[in-house]
């Protein structure tokens, strides 16, 4: 369910999220064991624009399924309530 919600919100997330939120999400997801250190570095350092970082991050999470997607949504709500509201993430 949560992965389907993220697929629907993917484009809006990519166009709306800021770099500070991306970095906070990466830290939270790494700490939770949702992403590996390699995945975290890939998002941070192999993408030059914020939109590219956002695209790689959300696609990585969607690919990990509903549990990872649910944690991602939870962290968005905690780290950037304004973004969560814009994305209407009320799970």
Buried (B, 14 or more C-beta within 10 A) or exposed (E): EBBEBBEEBBEEBBEBBEEEBBBBBBEBBBEEEBBEEEBBEBBBEEBEEBBEBBBBBBBBBBEBEBEBBBBBBBBBBEBBEEBBEBBEBEE
